[in-house]
């Protein structure tokens, strides 16, 4: 059993309902999910006596990327996974939709505080059903890109519209990544965190005159564009820069990367390390000069914030709130996705040792505000009744 120090029941909404698309696995009366999501939710659940989780339940083996909820009173309500990307899936969704709506509606009805995890299919259903509970206290964590100019699926745009429409969405705070102009009063800039205050150990700034060590942290998926990271390293090699690149993560692009590495004889400088533990990843951040993330879309990219925390300068595309995170290049590098121009940009930083060190110092200073301790204090304020 897990023990928690609960605050006064009159002070907090005790029945907390979470609507999420995250797949869960049940084992030995515990419910597991993707570790970063579960770690965050366990912070929310520390301040709730009773929790209702409405989410898909799948049959998979537990791995090191999964963690369990830590809560004494958790009521899991299973729903079927669904999407409408094909005609067959659309028909199947129509069949399961009545039961799905019923489950979400009554879970919300039984709760004091409704919490939506968006964007996603369940987030869309939750954002619609919550309209019928204007009096209940609500929060929504929009973990995707809130940039109004970003190209996004119609379902994402619909969720954004409902959540920011204060006529439809009452008594809700919507937590988004980044501080955007012309937002409704219920939109609250937010963040996420990986490390504690006690983790603020002294960081040794790497010597940029040595061999350059780069890392990639994230899934090996087309949207993350991991191949571009290799192409960037190849461009630096053309400029006679001694550089290595280690990949941390797995995904469907692995075979493509392996083929590219073999074809171009890059085995001595490119390593695919797969999924690694949190401690191994921390060590990689502490030793690397740069972390490269040429992603097409992000919410709050934790790899960027984590790298900055340990003095590893992020190289990322200017998506979502990344320009804000790296102060438009003052504490990081923004990619243009032109390998020659990006290579020149990196080469200038490498050759100007003072510029690199100044950017790293700025990155460390900014990122260390966003600790788990600070995150938890902000969550508690969201849950405490005024």
Protein Blocks (a to p, Z undefined) as FASTA:
>chain_A
ZZdddddfklpcfbdcdddfbdcddeehiacddfklmmmmmmmmmmcfbdcddddddddd
ddfkbccdddfbdcdddddddddfbfklmmmmmmmmmmmmmmmmmmmmmpmbdcdddedf
klmmmmmmmmmmmmbccddddfbdfbfkbccdfklmmmmmmmmmmklmghiacddedjde
hiafkbccddddfbdfklmccdddddfkbccddddeddddfklommlmmmmmmmmmmnop
acddddedddjklmmmmmmmmmnopmlmpccebjadfklmmmmmmmpmbdcdfbfbdcbd
fklmmmmmnopacdddfehjlmmmnonopacccdehiaklmmmmmmmmmmmmmlmmmmmm
mmmmmmmmmcfklmmmmmmmmmpcZZ
